[in-house]
Amino acid sequence: MPIQWVWYGKLKDEKFQPWLEWWRNEDNMKRVKETATEGMKFMGLYVTINSTVEHDYELWWELENWAVLDRERDNEESAELMKDLFKEHGWVWEWNRTKVFRTVHDVKSPIFD
């Protein structure tokens, strides 16, 4: 079963628009998809509307399995892309986090299973 890996956070006010424009650029999106680790699929960048939560965005990835996260650590192309993004925009977040989801069929409970 696929795993959903989500990055989310609060952006600095002055960084929000330039960062958003970077993600709107088709060449940048092509590079994001091309440098993704094997077994990792870019699902999209979503922006929070109407103050429905305390964060500004969610960046969604679908992973084939847990081993993809291990391979991602060694992905030099992806690391280079992130370095370029930092060079262009600096630290854009007030704060950021990640969360990982599995389907209910892929989770084992020590109490109920």
All heavy atoms as an XYZ file, in Angstrom:
999
protein
N       0.838     -1.188      0.000
C       0.000      0.000      0.000
C       0.883      1.252      0.000
O       1.875      1.309      0.717
C      -0.873      0.029      1.245
C      -1.981     -0.976      1.259
S      -3.271     -0.301      0.243
C      -4.101     -1.763     -0.227
N       0.500      2.270     -0.754
C       1.283      3.510     -0.776
C       1.226      4.246      0.567
O       0.284      4.108      1.333
C       0.618      4.351     -1.856
C      -0.397      3.516     -2.504
C      -0.604      2.289     -1.682
N       2.240      5.032      0.785
C       2.370      5.857      1.978
C       2.306      7.311      1.523
O       2.908      7.676      0.514
C       3.713      5.577      2.677
C       3.769      4.120      3.124
C       3.951      6.532      3.828
C       5.161      3.660      3.500
N       1.592      8.145      2.247
C       1.525      9.576      1.946
C       2.491     10.307      2.877
O       2.420     10.149      4.092
C       0.101     10.109      2.149
C      -0.947      9.380      1.353
C      -0.689      9.394     -0.138
O      -0.348     10.412     -0.710
N      -0.850      8.250     -0.778
N       3.400     11.079      2.292
C       4.379     11.861      3.041
C       4.078     13.330      2.780
O       4.110     13.774      1.629
C       5.776     11.498      2.577
C       6.908     12.111      3.350
C       6.907     12.520      4.642
C       8.231     12.351      2.862
N       8.152     12.990      5.000
C       8.974     12.901      3.922
C       8.848     12.148      1.641
C      10.317     13.267      3.789
C      10.175     12.496      1.505
C      10.910     13.046      2.566
N       3.773     14.073      3.818
C       3.329     15.453      3.672
C       4.262     16.382      4.439
O       4.536     16.168      5.614
C       1.882     15.620      4.215
C       1.401     17.052      4.015
C       0.943     14.622      3.550
N       4.740     17.407      3.734
C       5.493     18.489      4.359
C       4.509     19.643      4.513
O       3.759     19.949      3.581
C       6.627     18.959      3.464
C       7.683     17.963      3.173
C       7.533     16.624      2.951
C       9.065     18.236      3.039
N       8.747     16.049      2.688
C       9.705     17.016      2.731
C       9.825     19.387      3.133
C      11.073     16.934      2.532
C      11.194     19.291      2.931
C      11.804     18.071      2.641
N       4.493     20.306      5.659
C       3.580     21.428      5.855
C       4.225     22.452      6.765
O       5.147     22.135      7.506
C       2.233     20.947      6.413
C       2.291     20.352      7.799
C       1.847     21.079      8.889
C       2.798     19.072      8.020
C       1.893     20.533     10.174
C       2.843     18.527      9.286
C       2.393     19.263     10.359
O       2.442     18.735     11.624
N       3.765     23.691      6.673
C       4.352     24.699      7.526
C       3.778     26.081      7.326
O       2.874     26.302      6.525
N       4.348     26.990      8.068
C       3.981     28.408      8.032
C       5.128     29.160      7.369
O       6.279     29.052      7.792
C       3.770     28.914      9.462
C       3.398     30.347      9.568
C       1.924     30.509      9.351
C       1.526     31.959      9.614
N       0.352     32.321      8.851
N       4.821     29.908      6.305
C       5.830     30.657      5.567
C       5.983     32.066      6.125
O       5.014     32.653      6.623
C       5.444     30.735      4.093
C       5.388     29.393      3.371
C       4.587     29.519      2.088
C       6.778     28.871      3.085
N       7.198     32.600      6.016
C       7.415     33.998      6.364
C       6.620     34.855      5.372
O       6.585     34.551      4.175
C       8.897     34.340      6.275
C       9.746     33.621      7.291
C      11.199     33.983      7.114
C      12.064     33.247      8.132
N      13.482     33.565      7.931
N       6.001     35.923      5.853
C       5.135     36.747      5.006
C       5.823     37.213      3.728
O       5.265     37.112      2.636
C       4.631     37.975      5.777
C       3.596     37.617      6.826
O       2.996     36.524      6.743
O       3.391     38.428      7.738
N       7.055     37.701      3.847
C       7.763     38.243      2.685
C       8.242     37.158      1.723
O       8.613     37.443      0.589
C       8.941     39.124      3.116
C      10.103     38.382      3.728
C       9.970     38.054      5.212
O       8.891     38.261      5.804
O      10.969     37.591      5.786
N       8.230     35.913      2.158
C       8.702     34.802      1.323
C       7.565     34.084      0.602
O       7.805     33.344     -0.351
C       9.459     33.776      2.178
C      10.671     34.333      2.891
C      11.790     34.578      1.932
C      13.055     34.991      2.667
N      14.208     34.979      1.785
N       6.333     34.310      1.044
C       5.208     33.530      0.539
C       5.051     33.651     -0.980
O       5.035     32.645     -1.684
C       3.905     33.956      1.235
C       2.744     33.052      0.914
C       2.490     31.953      1.699
C       1.919     33.309     -0.168
C       1.428     31.102      1.408
C       0.863     32.470     -0.468
C       0.612     31.364      0.323
N       4.932     34.856     -1.503
C       4.672     35.039     -2.937
C       5.815     34.532     -3.821
O       5.567     33.800     -4.779
C       4.341     36.501     -3.235
C       3.771     36.718     -4.622
C       2.452     35.981     -4.843
O       1.606     35.923     -3.957
N       2.288     35.401     -6.012
N       7.087     34.899     -3.541
C       8.170     34.374     -4.386
C       8.267     32.849     -4.348
O       8.535     32.209     -5.362
C       9.440     35.008     -3.813
C       8.990     36.137     -2.979
C       7.588     35.848     -2.552
N       8.035     32.256     -3.178
C       8.084     30.805     -3.038
C       6.955     30.165     -3.842
O       7.155     29.182     -4.545
C       7.989     30.450     -1.562
C       8.220     29.022     -1.202
C       9.431     28.400     -1.099
C       7.238     28.032     -0.882
N       9.257     27.091     -0.720
C       7.907     26.852     -0.587
C       5.846     28.060     -0.816
C       7.249     25.682     -0.235
C       5.186     26.903     -0.462
C       5.887     25.731     -0.178
N       5.767     30.750     -3.773
C       4.628     30.264     -4.533
C       4.892     30.343     -6.033
O       4.587     29.405     -6.784
C       3.381     31.075     -4.163
C       2.050     30.577     -4.664
C       1.734     29.194     -4.114
C       0.954     31.559     -4.275
N       5.479     31.434     -6.474
C       5.806     31.581     -7.898
C       6.808     30.521     -8.354
O       6.714     30.023     -9.470
C       6.345     32.986     -8.188
C       5.319     34.084     -8.045
C       4.102     33.915     -8.946
O       4.245     33.427    -10.086
O       2.989     34.268     -8.501
N       7.753     30.162     -7.500
C       8.708     29.118     -7.845
C       7.967     27.806     -8.111
O       8.252     27.110     -9.076
C       9.728     28.938     -6.708
C      10.866     28.040     -7.075
C      12.074     28.426     -7.574
C      10.897     26.607     -6.989
N      12.858     27.328     -7.807
C      12.161     26.186     -7.459
C      10.001     25.635     -6.585
C      12.539     24.852     -7.515
C      10.373     24.302     -6.641
C      11.629     23.927     -7.105
N       7.005     27.482     -7.270
C       6.249     26.236     -7.413
C       5.266     26.287     -8.586
O       4.847     25.251     -9.084
C       5.516     25.892     -6.114
C       6.473     25.390     -5.088
C       7.070     26.107     -4.099
C       6.975     24.062     -4.972
N       7.920     25.306     -3.374
C       7.870     24.038     -3.889
C       6.747     22.873     -5.677
C       8.546     22.885     -3.497
C       7.415     21.722     -5.284
C       8.300     21.740     -4.208
N       4.902     27.464     -9.033
C       4.016     27.602    -10.203
C       4.766     27.444    -11.518
O       4.152     27.226    -12.559
C       3.331     28.969    -10.192
C       2.260     29.098     -9.149
C       1.656     30.490     -9.185
N       0.520     30.590     -8.300
C       0.046     31.720     -7.832
N       0.628     32.874     -8.166
N      -0.992     31.725     -7.025
N       6.067     27.569    -11.494
C       6.890     27.506    -12.697
C       6.979     26.067    -13.219
O       7.401     25.162    -12.499
C       8.283     28.060    -12.359
C       9.206     28.050    -13.534
O       9.621     26.993    -14.010
N       9.544     29.241    -13.999
N       6.597     25.869    -14.470
C       6.571     24.528    -15.069
C       7.954     23.882    -15.138
O       8.088     22.670    -14.955
C       5.940     24.573    -16.470
C       4.451     24.850    -16.450
C       3.659     23.771    -15.721
O       3.959     22.573    -15.872
O       2.726     24.147    -14.986
N       8.997     24.673    -15.410
C      10.358     24.117    -15.451
C      10.769     23.594    -14.077
O      11.400     22.538    -13.967
C      11.369     25.159    -15.938
C      11.202     25.491    -17.412
O      10.692     24.632    -18.168
O      11.582     26.608    -17.810
N      10.414     24.319    -13.034
C      10.722     23.867    -11.680
C       9.964     22.588    -11.348
O      10.517     21.666    -10.739
C      10.402     24.956    -10.660
C      11.313     26.159    -10.791
O      12.415     26.073    -11.328
N      10.843     27.296    -10.322
N       8.698     22.517    -11.749
C       7.894     21.313    -11.480
C       8.467     20.105    -12.221
O       8.504     19.004    -11.686
C       6.436     21.521    -11.886
C       5.666     22.450    -10.979
S       5.617     21.902     -9.263
C       7.140     22.567     -8.615
N       8.927     20.340    -13.426
C       9.554     19.253    -14.195
C      10.786     18.742    -13.459
O      10.989     17.534    -13.329
C       9.929     19.761    -15.587
C      10.528     18.710    -16.474
C      10.848     19.266    -17.848
C      11.491     18.178    -18.679
N      12.046     18.687    -19.925
N      11.594     19.659    -12.954
C      12.806     19.272    -12.225
C      12.456     18.533    -10.932
O      13.105     17.545    -10.579
C      13.655     20.501    -11.926
C      15.005     20.162    -11.379
C      15.913     21.360    -11.328
N      17.135     21.002    -10.611
C      17.875     21.850     -9.941
N      17.551     23.135     -9.910
N      18.949     21.446     -9.308
N      11.430     18.993    -10.203
C      10.990     18.314     -8.978
C      10.636     16.859     -9.306
O      11.063     15.932     -8.621
C       9.771     19.035     -8.344
C       9.094     18.164     -7.306
C      10.203     20.356     -7.731
N       9.872     16.660    -10.353
C       9.432     15.307    -10.724
C      10.594     14.449    -11.229
O      10.671     13.269    -10.914
C       8.328     15.394    -11.766
C       7.052     15.976    -11.189
C       6.012     16.240    -12.253
C       4.797     16.925    -11.637
N       3.807     17.292    -12.643
N      11.501     15.048    -11.993
C      12.640     14.301    -12.545
C      13.643     13.893    -11.479
O      14.312     12.872    -11.613
C      13.343     15.123    -13.623
C      12.557     15.234    -14.903
C      13.210     16.164    -15.917
O      14.173     16.899    -15.569
O      12.736     16.174    -17.067
N      13.784     14.685    -10.430
C      14.780     14.385     -9.407
C      14.203     13.578     -8.246
O      14.933     13.230     -7.322
C      15.426     15.673     -8.843
O      14.420     16.478     -8.242
C      16.142     16.443     -9.938
N      12.914     13.289     -8.308
C      12.296     12.500     -7.234
C      12.945     11.120     -7.160
O      13.299     10.521     -8.176
C      10.797     12.360     -7.477
N      13.102     10.641     -5.973
C      13.657      9.308     -5.741
C      12.743      8.262     -6.354
O      11.521      8.407     -6.328
C      13.786      9.081     -4.219
O      14.666     10.083     -3.695
C      14.312      7.705     -3.887
N      13.343      7.214     -6.892
C      12.548      6.122     -7.457
C      11.579      5.598     -6.398
O      11.961      5.380     -5.248
C      13.466      4.989     -7.928
C      12.712      3.879     -8.614
C      13.625      2.765     -9.099
O      14.834      3.013     -9.283
O      13.118      1.655     -9.275
N      10.320      5.452     -6.779
C       9.301      5.001     -5.848
C       8.566      6.142     -5.159
O       7.716      5.930     -4.302
N       8.899      7.371     -5.567
C       8.314      8.571     -4.978
C       7.580      9.345     -6.069
O       8.132      9.569     -7.141
C       9.473      9.410     -4.436
C       9.151     10.387     -3.421
S      10.761     11.033     -2.825
C      10.160     12.347     -1.845
N       6.343      9.725     -5.811
C       5.557     10.459     -6.802
C       5.086     11.776     -6.198
O       4.475     11.793     -5.130
C       4.353      9.621     -7.232
C       3.472     10.290     -8.250
C       2.295      9.406     -8.601
C       1.366     10.110     -9.559
N       0.124      9.357     -9.771
N       5.355     12.881     -6.904
C       4.906     14.199     -6.461
C       3.403     14.320     -6.711
O       2.936     14.160     -7.832
C       5.664     15.290     -7.224
C       5.232     16.682     -6.884
C       5.475     17.198     -5.622
C       4.598     17.478     -7.821
C       5.087     18.493     -5.304
C       4.214     18.764     -7.505
C       4.456     19.273     -6.249
N       2.650     14.578     -5.661
C       1.191     14.661     -5.765
C       0.709     16.108     -5.882
O      -0.363     16.350     -6.415
C       0.531     14.005     -4.550
C       0.919     12.553     -4.351
S       0.539     11.513     -5.767
C      -1.246     11.529     -5.696
N       1.474     17.057     -5.378
C       1.085     18.444     -5.523
C       1.396     19.292     -4.306
O       1.688     18.783     -3.227
N       1.337     20.586     -4.532
C       1.479     21.572     -3.478
C       0.114     22.221     -3.295
O      -0.496     22.685     -4.261
C       2.505     22.637     -3.864
C       2.620     23.821     -2.909
C       3.213     23.398     -1.575
C       3.454     24.930     -3.518
N      -0.361     22.247     -2.079
C      -1.680     22.777     -1.769
C      -1.534     23.921     -0.775
O      -0.769     23.821      0.178
C      -2.582     21.676     -1.200
C      -2.680     20.512     -2.149
C      -1.828     19.417     -2.017
C      -3.575     20.540     -3.202
C      -1.892     18.365     -2.909
C      -3.643     19.483     -4.097
C      -2.796     18.398     -3.946
O      -2.855     17.361     -4.835
N      -2.273     24.996     -1.004
C      -2.220     26.176     -0.145
C      -3.503     26.238      0.675
O      -4.604     26.069      0.155
C      -2.040     27.458     -0.995
C      -2.047     28.695     -0.119
C      -0.750     27.378     -1.795
N      -3.346     26.495      1.956
C      -4.480     26.613      2.865
C      -5.286     27.873      2.530
O      -4.708     28.923      2.270
C      -3.971     26.706      4.314
O      -3.165     25.579      4.587
C      -5.122     26.768      5.286
N      -6.592     27.750      2.561
C      -7.443     28.913      2.314
C      -8.321     29.208      3.525
O      -8.611     28.317      4.327
C      -8.319     28.721      1.056
C      -9.213     27.490      1.194
C      -7.454     28.619     -0.188
C     -10.271     27.384      0.107
N      -8.699     30.453      3.637
C      -9.644     30.910      4.667
C      -9.224     30.564      6.088
O     -10.078     30.305      6.926
C     -11.041     30.350      4.393
C     -11.602     30.844      3.091
O     -11.277     31.939      2.642
N     -12.437     30.046      2.455
N      -7.929     30.509      6.354
C      -7.428     30.236      7.708
C      -8.049     28.988      8.332
O      -8.382     28.957      9.514
C      -7.681     31.444      8.618
O      -7.040     32.580      8.101
N      -8.214     27.936      7.527
C      -8.846     26.717      8.023
C      -7.929     25.890      8.914
O      -8.409     25.022      9.651
C      -9.345     25.856      6.849
O      -8.271     25.653      5.924
C     -10.511     26.540      6.140
N      -6.633     26.118      8.848
C      -5.658     25.470      9.735
C      -4.558     26.478     10.055
O      -4.536     27.570      9.492
C      -5.038     24.195      9.107
C      -6.063     23.098      8.970
C      -4.394     24.491      7.769
N      -3.640     26.096     10.922
C      -2.584     27.020     11.355
C      -1.383     27.061     10.408
O      -0.452     27.813     10.661
C      -2.101     26.630     12.758
C      -3.170     26.798     13.828
C      -3.615     28.234     14.001
O      -2.762     29.144     13.966
O      -4.831     28.452     14.156
N      -1.380     26.262      9.353
C      -0.255     26.300      8.425
C      -0.702     26.830      7.059
O      -1.889     26.905      6.767
C       0.426     24.929      8.316
C      -0.473     23.806      7.949
N      -1.219     23.099      8.871
C      -0.751     23.242      6.747
C      -1.910     22.150      8.263
N      -1.633     22.224      6.968
N       0.292     27.204      6.227
C       0.022     27.855      4.939
C      -0.049     26.900      3.759
O      -0.682     27.216      2.757
C       1.132     28.872      4.620
C       1.149     30.038      5.580
O       0.058     30.460      6.016
O       2.251     30.532      5.891
N       0.657     25.791      3.832
C       0.756     24.916      2.658
C       0.919     23.459      3.096
O       1.259     23.168      4.245
C       1.962     25.311      1.795
C       3.259     24.887      2.425
C       3.847     23.679      2.088
C       3.869     25.662      3.402
C       5.017     23.262      2.712
C       5.025     25.256      4.013
C       5.593     24.065      3.670
O       6.739     23.647      4.285
N       0.675     22.563      2.142
C       1.008     21.147      2.293
C       1.597     20.676      0.972
O       1.040     20.915     -0.091
C      -0.228     20.314      2.643
C      -0.760     20.627      4.019
C      -1.834     19.660      4.494
O      -2.142     18.681      3.771
O      -2.368     19.890      5.593
N       2.732     20.024      1.058
C       3.430     19.471     -0.099
C       3.311     17.955      0.010
O       3.854     17.366      0.945
C       4.894     19.923     -0.056
C       5.812     19.531     -1.185
C       5.355     20.149     -2.493
C       7.229     19.970     -0.865
N       2.582     17.326     -0.911
C       2.244     15.904     -0.818
C       3.072     15.043     -1.769
O       3.240     15.373     -2.938
C       0.766     15.705     -1.148
C      -0.145     16.067     -0.030
C      -0.420     17.318      0.445
C      -0.912     15.162      0.761
N      -1.302     17.250      1.484
C      -1.628     15.947      1.700
C      -1.065     13.784      0.763
C      -2.484     15.373      2.634
C      -1.924     13.220      1.689
C      -2.617     14.010      2.611
N       3.573     13.927     -1.219
C       4.292     12.906     -1.975
C       3.638     11.552     -1.698
O       3.160     11.319     -0.591
C       5.744     12.803     -1.521
C       6.559     14.015     -1.808
C       6.746     15.086     -0.990
C       7.291     14.293     -2.988
N       7.553     16.016     -1.590
C       7.903     15.545     -2.823
C       7.495     13.597     -4.173
C       8.703     16.117     -3.801
C       8.299     14.173     -5.141
C       8.892     15.411     -4.953
N       3.651     10.674     -2.686
C       3.219      9.295     -2.472
C       4.451      8.406     -2.585
O       5.223      8.529     -3.536
C       2.177      8.894     -3.516
C       1.624      7.508     -3.282
C       0.514      7.188     -4.259
O      -0.647      7.531     -3.958
O       0.830      6.630     -5.325
N       4.645      7.541     -1.605
C       5.803      6.647     -1.559
C       5.330      5.211     -1.715
O       4.328      4.817     -1.117
C       6.532      6.791     -0.225
C       6.865      8.204      0.238
C       7.519      8.159      1.612
C       7.750      8.906     -0.754
N       6.070      4.433     -2.479
C       5.719      3.020     -2.661
C       5.812      2.236     -1.360
O       5.008      1.348     -1.101
C       6.631      2.367     -3.696
C       6.359      2.781     -5.106
C       7.315      2.130     -6.094
O       8.249      1.393     -5.677
O       7.127      2.371     -7.295
N       6.843      2.552     -0.560
C       7.072      1.827      0.693
C       8.060      2.617      1.549
O       8.561      3.652      1.134
C       7.579      0.400      0.409
C       8.801      0.410     -0.483
O       9.755      1.154     -0.272
N       8.767     -0.419     -1.516
N       8.335      2.098      2.739
C       9.232      2.791      3.666
C      10.658      2.890      3.146
O      11.390      3.824      3.488
C       9.237      2.099      5.031
C       7.960      2.279      5.767
C       7.001      1.341      5.981
C       7.474      3.483      6.375
N       5.947      1.876      6.678
C       6.212      3.202      6.940
C       7.967      4.773      6.494
C       5.454      4.147      7.607
C       7.206      5.723      7.168
C       5.974      5.401      7.716
N      11.090      1.955      2.327
C      12.460      1.965      1.805
C      12.733      3.212      0.966
O      13.879      3.653      0.868
C      12.717      0.703      0.991
N      11.697      3.803      0.380
C      11.866      5.013     -0.413
C      12.414      6.151      0.448
O      13.265      6.922      0.002
C      10.531      5.420     -1.085
C      10.677      6.734     -1.832
C      10.050      4.321     -2.018
N      11.959      6.245      1.696
C      12.485      7.282      2.594
C      13.978      7.097      2.833
O      14.739      8.073      2.872
C      11.750      7.264      3.937
C      10.349      7.850      3.948
C       9.698      7.624      5.304
C      10.364      9.319      3.606
N      14.411      5.863      2.958
C      15.838      5.602      3.130
C      16.619      6.013      1.886
O      17.688      6.630      1.995
C      16.079      4.121      3.429
C      15.523      3.706      4.775
O      15.462      4.570      5.678
O      15.147      2.534      4.918
N      16.102      5.686      0.703
C      16.776      6.062     -0.542
C      16.775      7.578     -0.742
O      17.714      8.127     -1.320
C      16.114      5.362     -1.739
C      16.350      3.876     -1.770
C      16.047      3.265     -3.125
N      14.714      3.544     -3.627
C      13.634      2.783     -3.402
N      13.732      1.700     -2.658
N      12.465      3.094     -3.924
N      15.733      8.256     -0.270
C      15.643      9.710     -0.423
C      16.811     10.406      0.272
O      17.315     11.416     -0.211
C      14.299     10.207      0.122
C      14.163     11.701      0.237
C      14.202     12.456     -1.086
O      14.167     11.845     -2.166
O      14.296     13.687     -1.040
N      17.271      9.875      1.377
C      18.398     10.492      2.101
C      19.663     10.561      1.254
O      20.495     11.440      1.456
C      18.695      9.699      3.374
C      17.657      9.871      4.428
C      18.098      9.195      5.725
N      16.922      8.922      6.505
C      16.507      7.724      6.868
N      17.200      6.655      6.576
N      15.411      7.569      7.558
N      19.818      9.612      0.328
C      21.014      9.551     -0.507
C      20.809     10.122     -1.906
O      21.687      9.989     -2.756
C      21.486      8.093     -0.623
C      21.911      7.528      0.716
O      22.467      8.285      1.537
O      21.671      6.323      0.953
N      19.671     10.754     -2.163
C      19.373     11.281     -3.489
C      20.077     12.622     -3.675
O      19.603     13.665     -3.220
C      17.857     11.428     -3.666
C      17.477     11.895     -5.061
O      18.267     12.500     -5.776
N      16.243     11.624     -5.437
N      21.213     12.602     -4.358
C      22.016     13.807     -4.538
C      21.341     14.821     -5.455
O      21.491     16.030     -5.262
C      23.403     13.434     -5.060
C      24.225     12.682     -4.028
C      25.599     12.285     -4.536
O      26.068     12.876     -5.529
O      26.201     11.387     -3.924
N      20.585     14.358     -6.455
C      19.879     15.276     -7.353
C      18.809     16.067     -6.595
O      18.653     17.266     -6.789
C      19.246     14.521     -8.517
C      20.245     13.953     -9.499
C      19.559     13.171    -10.604
O      18.564     12.470    -10.321
O      20.012     13.280    -11.747
N      18.082     15.383     -5.750
C      17.057     16.040     -4.940
C      17.703     17.033     -3.972
O      17.208     18.149     -3.787
C      16.253     14.990     -4.166
O      15.300     15.591     -3.349
N      18.820     16.653     -3.372
C      19.539     17.546     -2.454
C      20.025     18.793     -3.197
O      19.954     19.903     -2.665
C      20.709     16.811     -1.814
N      20.496     18.617     -4.421
C      20.965     19.746     -5.226
C      19.811     20.697     -5.558
O      19.974     21.919     -5.504
C      21.624     19.238     -6.513
C      22.517     20.240     -7.181
C      23.689     20.687     -6.313
O      24.289     19.872     -5.596
O      24.001     21.901     -6.362
N      18.658     20.142     -5.861
C      17.472     20.963     -6.113
C      17.119     21.790     -4.880
O      16.841     22.989     -4.980
C      16.285     20.077     -6.516
C      14.940     20.777     -6.651
C      14.960     21.797     -7.781
C      13.846     19.756     -6.884
N      17.157     21.174     -3.708
C      16.852     21.900     -2.475
C      17.892     22.997     -2.210
O      17.543     24.097     -1.790
C      16.772     20.936     -1.289
C      15.603     19.971     -1.354
S      13.988     20.734     -1.640
C      13.792     21.722     -0.186
N      19.156     22.719     -2.490
C      20.195     23.742     -2.324
C      19.915     24.942     -3.227
O      20.058     26.094     -2.806
C      21.569     23.160     -2.649
C      22.118     22.256     -1.584
C      23.467     21.698     -2.022
C      23.956     20.640     -1.062
N      25.219     20.033     -1.526
N      19.517     24.668     -4.473
C      19.202     25.756     -5.401
C      18.012     26.572     -4.908
O      18.008     27.799     -4.998
C      18.900     25.206     -6.804
C      20.135     24.652     -7.491
O      21.267     24.893     -7.007
O      19.967     23.954     -8.516
N      17.020     25.896     -4.380
C      15.848     26.578     -3.842
C      16.229     27.468     -2.659
O      15.789     28.615     -2.557
C      14.786     25.548     -3.437
C      13.408     26.048     -3.043
C      12.786     26.930     -4.102
C      12.491     24.869     -2.746
N      17.110     26.963     -1.782
C      17.583     27.763     -0.647
C      18.424     28.949     -1.104
O      18.335     30.043     -0.548
C      18.380     26.911      0.336
C      17.519     26.081      1.242
C      17.602     24.700      1.213
C      16.621     26.674      2.111
C      16.809     23.924      2.040
C      15.820     25.916      2.945
C      15.919     24.528      2.905
N      19.270     28.734     -2.125
C      20.076     29.835     -2.640
C      19.190     30.964     -3.168
O      19.479     32.135     -2.980
C      20.985     29.345     -3.773
C      22.195     28.592     -3.315
C      23.006     28.137     -4.512
C      24.049     27.113     -4.100
N      24.732     26.533     -5.264
N      18.111     30.587     -3.826
C      17.219     31.576     -4.420
C      16.332     32.275     -3.394
O      16.088     33.471     -3.489
C      16.342     30.895     -5.479
C      15.492     31.847     -6.279
C      14.765     31.174     -7.426
O      15.158     30.059     -7.839
O      13.782     31.767     -7.901
N      15.835     31.530     -2.403
C      14.827     32.077     -1.494
C      15.245     32.149     -0.030
O      14.532     32.755      0.774
C      13.536     31.251     -1.583
C      12.903     31.315     -2.922
N      12.199     32.417     -3.357
C      12.875     30.423     -3.941
C      11.757     32.202     -4.582
N      12.166     31.007     -4.957
N      16.342     31.520      0.346
C      16.725     31.487      1.753
C      15.767     30.622      2.557
O      15.054     29.781      2.012
N      15.753     30.845      3.860
C      14.869     30.082      4.752
C      13.482     30.714      4.667
O      13.273     31.827      5.125
C      15.414     30.115      6.178
C      14.715     29.168      7.079
C      13.742     29.484      7.991
C      14.900     27.761      7.172
N      13.316     28.355      8.641
C      14.009     27.280      8.146
C      15.720     26.850      6.506
C      13.929     25.934      8.486
C      15.636     25.521      6.853
C      14.759     25.071      7.831
N      12.522     30.017      4.106
C      11.199     30.593      3.817
C      10.179     30.365      4.931
O       9.123     30.968      4.929
C      10.629     30.054      2.491
C      11.526     30.438      1.321
C      10.405     28.557      2.543
N      10.487     29.501      5.885
C       9.499     29.087      6.876
C       9.632     29.794      8.211
O      10.732     30.023      8.693
C       9.625     27.584      7.153
C       9.522     26.739      5.954
C       8.376     26.335      5.333
C      10.591     26.171      5.203
N       8.673     25.556      4.246
C      10.027     25.441      4.143
C      11.970     26.227      5.323
C      10.796     24.756      3.208
C      12.746     25.544      4.400
C      12.148     24.827      3.366
N       8.492     30.066      8.819
C       8.453     30.371     10.251
C       8.689     29.049     10.981
O       9.395     28.991     11.968
C       7.090     30.950     10.656
C       6.793     32.321     10.099
C       7.625     33.409     10.734
O       8.080     33.241     11.877
O       7.832     34.439     10.071
N       8.034     27.990     10.478
C       8.211     26.616     10.966
C       7.723     25.661      9.883
O       6.966     26.043      8.992
C       7.477     26.383     12.291
C       5.990     26.616     12.227
C       5.339     27.780     12.530
C       4.987     25.674     11.845
N       3.989     27.622     12.360
C       3.742     26.329     11.934
C       5.000     24.349     11.430
C       2.534     25.708     11.623
C       3.797     23.730     11.120
C       2.584     24.409     11.220
N       8.224     24.430      9.928
C       7.732     23.382      9.030
C       7.845     22.024      9.704
O       8.629     21.847     10.639
C       8.446     23.412      7.683
C       9.891     23.015      7.761
O      10.531     23.138      8.781
N      10.423     22.544      6.657
N       7.034     21.105      9.256
C       6.972     19.747      9.809
C       6.715     18.767      8.667
O       6.381     19.167      7.565
C       5.812     19.604     10.811
C       5.710     20.644     11.896
C       6.663     20.353     13.052
N       6.445     21.245     14.176
C       6.916     22.473     14.273
N       7.625     23.007     13.309
N       6.697     23.199     15.344
N       6.796     17.491      8.994
C       6.349     16.459      8.063
C       5.413     15.516      8.813
O       5.462     15.417     10.044
C       7.517     15.646      7.462
O       8.172     14.931      8.497
C       8.485     16.537      6.722
N       4.569     14.865      8.063
C       3.707     13.827      8.623
C       3.610     12.719      7.588
O       3.757     12.954      6.389
C       2.328     14.380      9.011
C       1.612     15.155      7.939
C       0.349     15.811      8.489
C      -0.282     16.707      7.436
N      -1.500     17.357      7.912
N       3.402     11.494      8.073
C       3.348     10.332      7.197
C       2.060      9.571      7.506
O       1.725      9.355      8.672
C       4.574      9.421      7.420
C       4.533      8.224      6.496
C       5.868     10.208      7.220
N       1.359      9.166      6.447
C       0.097      8.453      6.599
C       0.175      7.081      5.930
O       0.784      6.937      4.877
C      -1.052      9.207      5.913
C      -1.311     10.552      6.466
C      -0.775     11.684      5.865
C      -2.114     10.717      7.580
C      -1.030     12.947      6.363
C      -2.371     11.976      8.090
C      -1.832     13.089      7.474
N      -0.479      6.111      6.550
C      -0.666      4.790      5.959
C      -2.172      4.526      5.925
O      -2.919      5.094      6.717
C       0.000      3.716      6.806
C       1.496      3.887      6.914
C       2.067      2.940      7.910
N       2.512      1.744      7.237
C       3.203      0.796      7.829
N       3.516      0.894      9.106
N       3.583     -0.268      7.170
N      -2.587      3.647      5.037
C      -4.011      3.315      4.995
C      -4.377      2.474      6.214
O      -3.503      1.864      6.854
C      -4.371      2.512      3.728
O      -3.755      1.222      3.812
C      -3.912      3.240      2.468
N      -5.656      2.394      6.529
C      -6.099      1.593      7.671
C      -5.816      0.112      7.449
O      -5.669     -0.644      8.415
C      -7.598      1.802      7.981
C      -7.844      3.228      8.412
C      -8.471      1.430      6.796
N      -5.700     -0.303      6.207
C      -5.414     -1.703      5.899
C      -3.936     -2.045      6.052
O      -3.571     -3.216      6.133
C      -5.884     -2.035      4.477
C      -7.342     -1.809      4.289
N      -8.305     -2.583      4.867
C      -7.989     -0.839      3.599
C      -9.492     -2.131      4.539
N      -9.340     -1.064      3.778
N      -3.109     -1.026      6.103
C      -1.664     -1.229      6.196
C      -1.132     -1.044      7.611
O       0.057     -1.185      7.847
C      -0.968     -0.238      5.246
C       0.439     -0.654      4.908
O       0.710     -1.871      4.865
O       1.264      0.239      4.670
N      -2.006     -0.755      8.553
C      -1.602     -0.514      9.938
C      -1.989     -1.715     10.778
O      -3.101     -2.223     10.693
C      -2.285      0.753     10.501
C      -1.975      0.938     11.966
C      -1.847      1.968      9.705
N      -1.067     -2.148     11.597
C      -1.331     -3.265     12.521
C      -1.440     -2.703     13.929
O      -0.626     -1.887     14.347
C      -0.199     -4.308     12.475
C       0.013     -4.882     11.096
C      -1.119     -5.793     10.708
C      -0.814     -6.452      9.381
N      -1.842     -6.355      8.434
N      -2.446     -3.139     14.653
C      -2.642     -2.698     16.018
C      -2.277     -3.810     16.979
O      -2.784     -4.922     16.861
C      -4.120     -2.312     16.231
O      -4.377     -2.152     17.597
N      -1.387     -3.538     17.932
C      -1.018     -4.583     18.892
C      -2.194     -4.984     19.785
O      -2.184     -6.058     20.360
C       0.098     -3.958     19.716
C      -0.048     -2.495     19.524
C      -0.701     -2.282     18.180
N      -3.179     -4.151     19.850
C      -4.340     -4.454     20.694
C      -5.429     -5.205     19.928
O      -5.987     -6.176     20.416
C      -4.933     -3.142     21.283
C      -3.890     -2.463     22.164
C      -6.213     -3.414     22.058
C      -4.285     -1.071     22.617
N      -5.702     -4.789     18.697
C      -6.865     -5.319     17.976
C      -6.539     -6.340     16.887
O      -7.420     -7.050     16.442
C      -7.659     -4.169     17.360
C      -8.141     -3.199     18.399
C      -7.619     -1.915     18.459
C      -9.104     -3.571     19.337
C      -8.061     -1.013     19.421
C      -9.547     -2.680     20.305
C      -9.027     -1.395     20.340
N      -5.302     -6.398     16.429
C      -4.961     -7.336     15.346
C      -4.316     -8.594     15.880
O      -3.645     -8.630     16.845
C      -4.015     -6.672     14.343
C      -4.730     -5.592     13.531
O      -5.937     -5.730     13.296
O      -4.051     -4.621     13.144
